[in-house]
């Protein structure tokens, strides 16, 4: 089966790539196809995240094991077959290509073609220029500062007095509560 992935960026409005890849390929093959299509250095740390419908990260598939907590499963790109994690059209993924700033591509399984196989991935659509793979941290902070919402000063009046007064504590009802449960 062949998977057709659509890739977009929130940094560049007219950027779009479409990659066709065999469902039995690894995430490393998909990563290499993406990097080739945008001209990125393949030696940079990166990860895929399987996401829910709201783009919330769920399962991470990473390039290298970074010594994570032993209680968590570690999925490596070179060992992880795409069809083991992605099955349905509309499935969403993130490809984080810049760990320092958490910049990523948004990927969606656009279409599946049963009965067809591909030896090597193909980039079938290449529109727009990809965002720079790495961005200067000062430049990134400047960009994010422009979009940061300014909150009003929250002072003592918002939280009330900082003095604790046990007489103000309403203990009614606590005698009947069972805190050992």
CORZINOR-V772914 format. One line per field, one symbol per residue. psi: psi as a letter, one per 30 degrees, with the letter a starting at -180 (. if undefined). burial: I if it has 24 or more other ideal C-beta (glycine too) atoms within 12 Angstrom, else O. A space follows every 50 residues. Layout:
psi->???
burial->???
//
This chain:
psi->kkkjkkklkffjegkkkkkkkkfgllfeeeeeeeeeffglkfgkkllkkk lafggkkdkkjlekjghlkffkkkkkeffjkefffkekkfkklkjjfjee ghklkkkkjelkjlfklkeklkjfkjklkllkekkkeeeeeeefeffkkk klkjaeeefakfkkjfffkjgkffefkjff.
burial->IIIIIIIIIOIOOOIIIIIIIIIOIIIIIIIIIIIOIIOIOOOOOIIIII IOOOOOOOIIIIIOOOOOOOOOOOIOIOOIIIIOIIOOOOIIIIIIIIOO OOIIIIIIIIOIOOOOOIOOIIIIOOOOOIIOIOOOOOOOOOOOOOOOOO OOOOOOOOOOOOOOOOOOOOOOOOOOOOOOO
//
